[in-house]
Amino acid sequence: MRGSRLVLSVAVVLTMAMALAGQNLIAGLEALLRLSGAPVLASAAKLSEHELEEISAMPAQDQVMRLLERTINHYAGAGEEIEKRADAWLGQIRSTPELSKLTDVAYFSSDLRVRAAALEVWRIEAGFPKTSEALDGIVHSAATSADRKYFFLSHLGILGNRGVEKQRAFDTLMLYARDPDGDMRAAAINGLALLGTENTIAPLLEIFRSDPSHDLRERAACNLADAGMLTRELRKKAVPDLIRFSQDPNLDQTTKKWVYQALREITLEKIGDDPSAWLSWYGSNWQGAHAGQL
């Protein structure tokens, strides 16, 4: 009897210990898998040889979908595969709701390389190779098309961003950025944002400050602060002028609000809508090359 009780006691203790260990394990897993904190890798995040073979056997449309999804999820090699295969896909990619959703997600990524992948897919979807001849055709079509200027000026910016005659793309977009027609200026703003070169900053700043349309001012502000293809380092070059705008008593309150929002977005500073506070911050933190610009 005593032996049976001992065996029973040991079994109870073991059961309790195992239950406690299980609870601790679950608690550990819950702590590990919380949504806050640093990323926790689930895989090597690299395109495997097996997956590349599988992708190569797919129709072009499915290749684009898989590789863009992998690029969005930062799989090593996925963006390079899009760039490598892109021109071979010309004429084979059609716009679908599923592809549009993926390209939109990619274009609003915080990673500029992922945004560039979206541009490559849009270029191929539209049927434009990366050539000067294609850019010639876009410039001509933008000038002669009555109802597709937004499309053509957007793709002018995309081709320029992808390395085709950047200066010519910029010069052409600037012709439309000064157009009396607000729709033409809107198309040019989008093209400048997609181009994403340093010389686009000044015209976007001027549109932000002076365009008669509040809608277009807001678009310019967004493309300076976060949207489009400017790098973070290039966005910082807008800070001196944004500080100057914040000190302008003639600037309307809505535009001023966007100025402060853009400053917070670019600098990551938690300063309110206070021109004196921003001027003080600028004087303390932007010495050297920037200090003399205000």
Order of alpha helices (4+ residues) and beta strands (2+ residues): alpha-alpha-alpha-alpha-alpha-alpha-alpha-alpha-alpha-alpha-alpha-alpha-alpha-alpha-alpha-alpha
